Amino acid sequence: MSKVDLEAKIPNNVDLGGDRRLQRALEKWQPRFLDWWSDMGPEGFQAHDVYLRTAIDVGAEGWAHFDHVKMPDYRWGIFLSDPEKDRTIPVGDDFGKPVWQEVPGEHRNALRRLIVTQGDTEPASVEQQRLLGQRCPSLYDLRNLFQVNVEEGRHLWAMVYLLHTYFGRDGREEAEALLDRRSGDADRPRILGAFNEPITDWLDFFMFTMFTDRDGKYQLLCLAESAFDPLSRTCRFMLTEEAHHMFVGDTGIGRVVRRAIEIMKEHKTEDVRAHGGIDLPTIQKHLNFWFTRSVDLFGGEVSTNAANYFAAGLKGRAHEKNYDDHVALAGFRAMDVLQGGELVSEETALRLCMNEYVRDGYIEDCQKGVDRWNKILEKEGMDFRFALPDRRFNREIGVYAGFHFTPEGERIDAETWAARRSEWLPTAEDKAYISGLQEKAVLEPGKMAAWIAPPSKGINGQAEDFEYVRA
């Protein structure tokens, strides 16, 4: 197992002390990162003690330490999973050859773009969630928000390490630019659309961590299959931390659903809003929005870029070991595309369908979360059921962008879409209602806002009234 240096200015298991030039470059970047955190990190709680887990190792057991820490003092470090002995390239034209420990010249630009795009999402989400602490439903949730935020900051460090180490001056300039862009900024927006969407309430936050962070999981799974071994090892350890982010979203939505059911039963009505809850149709509308924004993140259904990444071995499919053919040069996939305004099935070469294969796995994974919420409803005797919209619904990227479909996938005209849009997606009224529920933060230990049920258990076995965040 690799040696972890926790006493260094930048904790790491990459022998940073053995490369003084790289160490100086990263230590020069560190103050700019802290300035960015001060300006764009969680507002109003930087001096509070937060019960955070901090990565201290890359082993399967005991990789994290829990304690109260002020967020600016969090030990953002560089951790790569241990190398796999004799690892070979898992996909593409060079399948079976030894993986690369350096960046091949012919793939330099493409690899840098992949790393920059992944890195750009990490600070973006922190910026999107910057003001949520002031509306938190409990100390438990506040702590989870901050845990997600500091780990996104560490994932930024992971990508910056790769840029500094393997891409010279270009990489250093890209690392600087990651701190210059801003989520939602008209002049300096983040690279991907979903990371410029405002997150102004906790239902959006739970949906983001459920659906958009799950997209992040699948992007990391694909990059973990890369022939560039340092990128693969970096992403494998990031996946360890990413699981908690999706847990926050999955269980958070489940708790909102539980509370809605409690209100319906207590007051014998489906008018949950009259009693301070979030009604099930409004939850479904938020599900529709964030699922579709996240589905867009996988890119076009037919993609030359994805084919080229796969052929070069830069990026594979999630869980590549589950496929029989890791070269994918032969065969076709039937794809639904629009021709003359009509949906037709078209045979498409496998390599051009890589985004769609990854999207398949993502949608299947999302469905499991929806099934868990539906089990809550079923157990409580409710007739309502949540459903993922069809992958054609509300798309802004890919072959379905510019056309309109119902959540069931039926093609409709623009007039019908305009007339029924408010049935399917959150309205300004919906947003105003939810925002009104969350005007004041709930900061007393053990207390919970009226619109959400308590968690089933505390973080790291802590009691219900544990002081997760304290002034």
Phi and psi in degrees as a GROMACS rama.xvg file:
@    title "Ramachandran Plot"
@    xaxis  label "Phi"
@    yaxis  label "Psi"
@TYPE xy
-67.1196  152.097  SER-2
-81.8616  132.994  LYS-3
-103.791  124.544  VAL-4
-100.85  98.3467  ASP-5
-88.2588  -12.7425  LEU-6
-89.1278  -12.1683  GLU-7
-67.0273  159.273  ALA-8
-57.1281  -35.7969  LYS-9
-118.96  102.384  ILE-10
-53.9475  140.386  PRO-11
-163.384  161.421  ASN-12
-124.172  30.3134  ASN-13
-116.379  19.8221  VAL-14
52.9935  50.469  ASP-15
-59.9604  -34.3892  LEU-16
-64.8832  -19.3167  GLY-17
-84.9667  -4.49083  GLY-18
-130.146  85.1313  ASP-19
-64.2014  -31.9363  ARG-20
-65.0462  -46.3285  ARG-21
-65.0065  -41.2104  LEU-22
-59.3312  -45.0318  GLN-23
-64.3707  -39.2622  ARG-24
-63.7556  -43.3044  ALA-25
-71.6311  -35.9892  LEU-26
-68.7655  -24.8507  GLU-27
-75.1498  -33.5512  LYS-28
-74.0227  -29.1863  TRP-29
-55.5833  -47.5263  GLN-30
-61.1544  -35.4413  PRO-31
-65.1867  -38.2345  ARG-32
-61.7255  -45.4023  PHE-33
-65.3416  -35.1669  LEU-34
-63.5162  -43.3395  ASP-35
-61.6355  -43.4792  TRP-36
-60.9188  -40.8131  TRP-37
-64.4104  -38.693  SER-38
-80.2752  -37.4964  ASP-39
-120.235  -5.42539  MET-40
-75.8833  -177.088  GLY-41
-51.1666  127.43  PRO-42
-89.6522  131.861  GLU-43
97.5438  -4.6206  GLY-44
-131.659  16.9805  PHE-45
-67.3784  -24.5019  GLN-46
-95.6696  0.462207  ALA-47
-82.1516  154.37  HIS-48
-89.2397  123.803  ASP-49
-119.048  134.894  VAL-50
-77.7297  91.8354  TYR-51
-111.987  151.239  LEU-52
-95.3518  138.433  ARG-53
-123.465  130.613  THR-54
-64.8133  130.642  ALA-55
-129.698  -4.02168  ILE-56
-161.013  172.897  ASP-57
-120.003  8.81591  VAL-58
-74.4623  164.821  GLY-59
-67.1238  -30.1892  ALA-60
-111.159  140.062  GLU-61
62.992  37.0006  GLY-62
-82.2947  -9.66701  TRP-63
-130.713  150.905  ALA-64
-118.211  134.534  HIS-65
-104.867  132.041  PHE-66
-169.923  165.051  ASP-67
-76.1129  128.719  HIS-68
-141.835  140.365  VAL-69
-74.8051  132.695  LYS-70
-55.0519  -40.9055  MET-71
-64.1317  -16.9983  PRO-72
-94.6176  1.41404  ASP-73
-57.2413  139.766  TYR-74
-88.309  78.8308  ARG-75
-66.234  120.22  TRP-76
-127.736  178.574  GLY-77
-114.001  112.116  ILE-78
-129.643  124.929  PHE-79
-115.557  140.784  LEU-80
-58.627  152.472  SER-81
-62.7554  147.333  ASP-82
-66.1353  148.717  PRO-83
-90.646  130.638  GLU-84
-62.891  130.527  LYS-85
56.2264  36.3908  ASP-86
-64.4982  138.85  ARG-87
-117.733  163.1  THR-88
-65.1999  122.627  ILE-89
-86.5497  -9.87529  PRO-90
-146.4  160.447  VAL-91
88.8116  -165.452  GLY-92
-66.2544  -26.8688  ASP-93
-102.604  25.0917  ASP-94
-50.934  131.267  PHE-95
91.8713  -12.8129  GLY-96
-80.6561  162.995  LYS-97
-60.6852  143.485  PRO-98
-68.6246  164.422  VAL-99
-94.5534  137.928  TRP-100
-100.072  -11.9018  GLN-101
-126.063  165.443  GLU-102
-84.0183  118.708  VAL-103
-63.5201  138.399  PRO-104
-55.2725  -39.0615  GLY-105
-70.5144  -15.8553  GLU-106
-111.528  7.97037  HIS-107
-59.2263  -50.114  ARG-108
-66.1767  -41.5794  ASN-109
-66.7517  -42.4258  ALA-110
-64.6139  -41.372  LEU-111
-61.8988  -40.7905  ARG-112
-64.5196  -40.794  ARG-113
-62.1218  -44.1827  LEU-114
-68.7753  -41.5265  ILE-115
-63.9481  -41.9675  VAL-116
-63.6692  -44.0365  THR-117
-63.1991  -45.511  GLN-118
-62.8427  -33.6214  GLY-119
-66.3903  -28.737  ASP-120
-69.8554  -26.2289  THR-121
-69.8013  -56.068  GLU-122
-67.9753  -26.6826  PRO-123
-58.6048  -45.949  ALA-124
-67.195  -34.2253  SER-125
-61.6574  -43.6441  VAL-126
-64.4769  -40.531  GLU-127
-61.1037  -33.638  GLN-128
-100.593  12.9502  GLN-129
-58.0188  -36.3951  ARG-130
-101.3  0.759482  LEU-131
-65.3644  -28.8157  LEU-132
-57.0976  -30.1184  GLY-133
-77.7484  0.742134  GLN-134
-129.367  18.223  ARG-135
-66.3007  145.879  CYS-136
-81.4251  -13.085  PRO-137
-171.943  166.552  SER-138
-65.8206  -33.9473  LEU-139
-58.4021  -47.659  TYR-140
-70.9327  -36.1139  ASP-141
-60.6811  -44.0601  LEU-142
-62.8504  -41.3495  ARG-143
-63.815  -39.9619  ASN-144
-58.0545  -47.9736  LEU-145
-68.7911  -32.9955  PHE-146
-62.202  -45.0022  GLN-147
-59.4222  -44.8036  VAL-148
-62.4365  -47.3391  ASN-149
-68.2006  -31.9066  VAL-150
-74.7637  -31.8315  GLU-151
-64.3117  -36.7293  GLU-152
-62.0716  -39.6303  GLY-153
-67.9833  -35.7843  ARG-154
-65.7947  -32.3013  HIS-155
-61.9525  -44.178  LEU-156
-57.6946  -39.24  TRP-157
-61.1017  -43.4581  ALA-158
-73.0051  -36.7518  MET-159
-65.1032  -36.6995  VAL-160
-57.9813  -44.7045  TYR-161
-64.4438  -42.8526  LEU-162
-62.5776  -45.4196  LEU-163
-67.1007  -38.429  HIS-164
-78.6471  -36.3165  THR-165
-118.111  -2.829  TYR-166
-127.103  15.0145  PHE-167
54.5254  -142.698  GLY-168
-61.3818  -40.1477  ARG-169
-57.4923  -42.8813  ASP-170
-65.5123  -40.495  GLY-171
-64.4697  -39.5546  ARG-172
-67.1189  -38.3444  GLU-173
-65.019  -38.29  GLU-174
-63.1327  -37.4019  ALA-175
-65.7905  -42.5321  GLU-176
-64.6655  -27.7228  ALA-177
-62.2044  -26.8579  LEU-178
-93.3927  -7.82987  LEU-179
-91.4005  -36.9188  ASP-180
-68.5781  158.815  ARG-181
-139.079  138.017  ARG-182
-59.4344  125.114  SER-183
79.9498  -1.59574  GLY-184
-72.6125  131.633  ASP-185
-64.2705  -34.0207  ALA-186
-95.0879  -30.2575  ASP-187
-131.136  59.4722  ARG-188
-71.6503  163.182  PRO-189
-70.0603  161.206  ARG-190
-68.8076  -41.1418  ILE-191
-102.421  142.352  LEU-192
-57.4644  -45.2531  GLY-193
-61.3793  -23.1073  ALA-194
-89.8879  7.51505  PHE-195
-111.959  -0.564876  ASN-196
-73.9699  133.998  GLU-197
-69.9796  140.863  PRO-198
-117.166  99.96  ILE-199
-107.618  -8.32498  THR-200
-142.896  169.432  ASP-201
-76.5699  -22.5808  TRP-202
-66.9083  -40.8319  LEU-203
-61.0699  -42.1998  ASP-204
-61.3749  -45.7329  PHE-205
-63.7795  -39.508  PHE-206
-66.502  -39.8216  MET-207
-61.4505  -47.3366  PHE-208
-71.6303  -27.9145  THR-209
-73.3622  -49.1082  MET-210
-100.156  -46.7445  PHE-211
-75.9563  -41.2079  THR-212
-65.4973  -27.5679  ASP-213
-70.2828  -34.973  ARG-214
-59.0402  -42.0864  ASP-215
-58.3931  -39.4919  GLY-216
-58.5889  -44.1103  LYS-217
-72.0675  -33.1559  TYR-218
-65.3965  -40.9962  GLN-219
-66.2921  -38.5132  LEU-220
-61.3747  -39.2524  LEU-221
-67.8812  -43.1807  CYS-222
-71.1509  -25.564  LEU-223
-65.7411  -16.6998  ALA-224
-91.5356  6.75888  GLU-225
-66.8438  148.01  SER-226
-71.9307  -20.8981  ALA-227
-80.2798  100.621  PHE-228
-61.8702  -40.2065  ASP-229
-58.5013  -36.8822  PRO-230
-67.2172  -43.1637  LEU-231
-59.5123  -46.7884  SER-232
-66.7728  -37.2219  ARG-233
-61.6096  -46.2575  THR-234
-70.0945  -33.5563  CYS-235
-61.7252  -38.7933  ARG-236
-75.8075  -33.9205  PHE-237
-60.2993  -34.0943  MET-238
-61.6731  -30.9399  LEU-239
-58.7236  -41.6659  THR-240
-81.5102  -30.6292  GLU-241
-63.2553  -29.3169  GLU-242
-57.0989  -37.9204  ALA-243
-64.8416  -35.0222  HIS-244
-63.3421  -42.9354  HIS-245
-70.4238  -32.8791  MET-246
-59.5075  -41.7569  PHE-247
-59.8976  -44.7951  VAL-248
-70.8567  -47.2149  GLY-249
-59.4579  -52.2719  ASP-250
-72.9755  -30.7621  THR-251
-62.5811  -46.6941  GLY-252
-64.9613  -40.3264  ILE-253
-57.8592  -37.1177  GLY-254
-72.4627  -34.1705  ARG-255
-65.3236  -39.8026  VAL-256
-63.9003  -45.8913  VAL-257
-57.9513  -43.3365  ARG-258
-65.6495  -39.434  ARG-259
-60.7807  -41.3337  ALA-260
-64.4282  -43.6579  ILE-261
-56.8021  -44.4642  GLU-262
-64.87  -44.5985  ILE-263
-59.2433  -41.9875  MET-264
-72.255  -40.907  LYS-265
-64.7499  -40.1816  GLU-266
-104.072  1.04497  HIS-267
52.0585  49.6126  LYS-268
-153.675  154.434  THR-269
-92.4636  -2.51041  GLU-270
-81.2051  73.2816  ASP-271
-65.0975  -33.5221  VAL-272
-62.2124  -31.4493  ARG-273
-63.8278  -15.8059  ALA-274
-122.635  22.6631  HIS-275
81.6505  18.6863  GLY-276
-107.843  178.266  GLY-277
-108.362  118.204  ILE-278
-71.9769  156.046  ASP-279
-63.2287  -41.9668  LEU-280
-59.9982  -34.7673  PRO-281
-68.1802  -37.9371  THR-282
-61.7118  -42.3991  ILE-283
-61.4919  -39.8542  GLN-284
-64.9133  -40.2108  LYS-285
-66.6796  -37.9534  HIS-286
-57.4513  -47.4549  LEU-287
-57.2194  -43.9587  ASN-288
-66.9092  -53.3319  PHE-289
-73.0613  -29.5644  TRP-290
-64.57  -45.7685  PHE-291
-69.8545  -38.507  THR-292
-62.056  -36.3763  ARG-293
-75.2059  -36.8413  SER-294
-60.5871  -35.7646  VAL-295
-60.331  -30.552  ASP-296
-63.706  -17.3886  LEU-297
-78.5591  -10.9768  PHE-298
90.294  -172.583  GLY-299
-65.0405  151.739  GLY-300
-64.8984  -38.8671  GLU-301
-113.499  114.537  VAL-302
-135.479  117.404  SER-303
-69.1963  -38.0654  THR-304
-59.0265  -47.3761  ASN-305
-62.8339  -38.4823  ALA-306
-62.9037  -42.6558  ALA-307
-67.1298  -40.247  ASN-308
-60.4764  -42.954  TYR-309
-66.4072  -46.6867  PHE-310
-59.1579  -39.749  ALA-311
-79.4131  -11.5919  ALA-312
81.7378  14.2715  GLY-313
-75.9012  -32.5417  LEU-314
-152.101  127.925  LYS-315
-102.313  -159.593  GLY-316
-98.1351  154.017  ARG-317
-59.3741  135.664  ALA-318
54.6252  53.2168  HIS-319
-54.7128  -30.2885  GLU-320
-61.7867  -18.4494  LYS-321
-80.7025  -8.06247  ASN-322
-96.4518  151.472  TYR-323
-86.4906  -34.5908  ASP-324
-108.82  107.691  ASP-325
-95.3771  2.20971  HIS-326
-103.945  -37.8667  VAL-327
56.0341  41.8547  ALA-328
-91.4012  -23.6077  LEU-329
-109.157  152.01  ALA-330
98.0832  168.641  GLY-331
-138.391  162.9  PHE-332
-126.689  136.725  ARG-333
-76.5193  123.294  ALA-334
-120.999  137.543  MET-335
-82.145  117.293  ASP-336
-128.804  166.747  VAL-337
-100.978  125.825  LEU-338
-129.644  119.381  GLN-339
61.2984  30.129  GLY-340
83.6041  -1.39812  GLY-341
-112.755  144.277  GLU-342
-76.5951  127.597  LEU-343
-134.884  152.86  VAL-344
-88.9894  132.593  SER-345
-132.341  133.787  GLU-346
-74.9179  124.738  GLU-347
-127.539  137.306  THR-348
-56.4412  140.33  ALA-349
-55.0478  -43.6827  LEU-350
-63.4085  -27.2877  ARG-351
-76.2192  -9.15564  LEU-352
-105.242  14.8419  CYS-353
-58.6937  -42.055  MET-354
-59.0404  -36.7037  ASN-355
-71.6471  -35.5083  GLU-356
-62.4171  -43.006  TYR-357
-67.8987  -38.536  VAL-358
-62.8199  -37.4375  ARG-359
-55.5128  -49.4796  ASP-360
-64.1952  -39.1685  GLY-361
-61.9662  -47.4741  TYR-362
-63.4491  -40.2252  ILE-363
-61.2475  -40.1425  GLU-364
-66.6038  -42.8729  ASP-365
-61.6606  -38.7979  CYS-366
-59.764  -34.1559  GLN-367
-62.6582  -38.0559  LYS-368
-66.2623  -43.4827  GLY-369
-61.0194  -39.2717  VAL-370
-61.8276  -36.7977  ASP-371
-65.2196  -40.5816  ARG-372
-68.0194  -37.1534  TRP-373
-67.5263  -30.1401  ASN-374
-66.0777  -34.8012  LYS-375
-61.0402  -46.9704  ILE-376
-62.4855  -44.2984  LEU-377
-63.4822  -43.4619  GLU-378
-62.6471  -31.6161  LYS-379
-91.549  6.44188  GLU-380
77.0055  23.7379  GLY-381
-89.2091  146.758  MET-382
-85.1286  -26.2466  ASP-383
-64.3254  143.241  PHE-384
-136.786  138.64  ARG-385
-80.6664  154.598  PHE-386
-146.914  139.796  ALA-387
-71.1246  136.108  LEU-388
-69.5837  160.048  PRO-389
-59.6647  150.461  ASP-390
-66.1058  -11.301  ARG-391
-84.8658  -17.8967  ARG-392
-68.7325  131.632  PHE-393
55.539  42.192  ASN-394
-91.7442  142.983  ARG-395
-115.047  -7.89017  GLU-396
-132.404  141.649  ILE-397
101.791  -171.251  GLY-398
-69.2336  -17.9535  VAL-399
-95.7019  -7.24078  TYR-400
-63.4956  138.645  ALA-401
90.8741  -7.60029  GLY-402
-115.876  168.048  PHE-403
-122.117  138.559  HIS-404
-139.567  151.151  PHE-405
-74.684  167.402  THR-406
-59.2494  -20.3627  PRO-407
-86.5109  -4.29273  GLU-408
95.6897  9.52794  GLY-409
-83.751  130.938  GLU-410
-66.2764  132.219  ARG-411
-133.874  162.994  ILE-412
-86.8946  172.026  ASP-413
-63.73  -34.9741  ALA-414
-66.5227  -42.9589  GLU-415
-64.654  -40.7884  THR-416
-59.1725  -47.7555  TRP-417
-62.5056  -36.5304  ALA-418
-73.37  -29.7286  ALA-419
-111.191  -1.2396  ARG-420
-53.7087  -40.3276  ARG-421
-67.9759  -16.8318  SER-422
-72.9827  -26.4424  GLU-423
-109.86  -26.4355  TRP-424
-126.943  152.43  LEU-425
-58.1034  138.995  PRO-426
-100.279  171.03  THR-427
-61.1051  -34.2938  ALA-428
-66.5071  -42.9807  GLU-429
-58.6446  -46.6263  ASP-430
-64.5274  -39.453  LYS-431
-65.9592  -38.2303  ALA-432
-64.0476  -48.9704  TYR-433
-64.1418  -41.1792  ILE-434
-60.159  -38.8184  SER-435
-63.6791  -32.1033  GLY-436
-68.0498  -23.7626  LEU-437
-115.925  28.4375  GLN-438
-68.0117  -27.4715  GLU-439
-123.77  134.874  LYS-440
-73.3843  144.251  ALA-441
-99.7449  109.926  VAL-442
-118.313  5.16107  LEU-443
-83.2616  132.107  GLU-444
-54.2642  132.298  PRO-445
83.6955  -10.3138  GLY-446
-87.3774  158.293  LYS-447
-142.887  140.666  MET-448
-61.3871  155.596  ALA-449
-71.4721  -14.7411  ALA-450
-95.5589  3.12012  TRP-451
-141.834  142.514  ILE-452
-81.9189  157.748  ALA-453
-66.337  158.775  PRO-454
-70.4514  158.586  PRO-455
-71.5897  -26.5264  SER-456
-157.663  161.606  LYS-457
-81.3828  168.374  GLY-458
-72.1805  131.444  ILE-459
55.6187  33.5974  ASN-460
76.7809  15.589  GLY-461
-75.2729  156.353  GLN-462
-70.3107  163.618  ALA-463
-58.3429  -36.0665  GLU-464
-99.5115  22.8365  ASP-465
-63.6648  141.276  PHE-466
-87.9163  83.7836  GLU-467
-64.8893  -34.5034  TYR-468
-131.274  129.713  VAL-469
-138.589  145.552  ARG-470
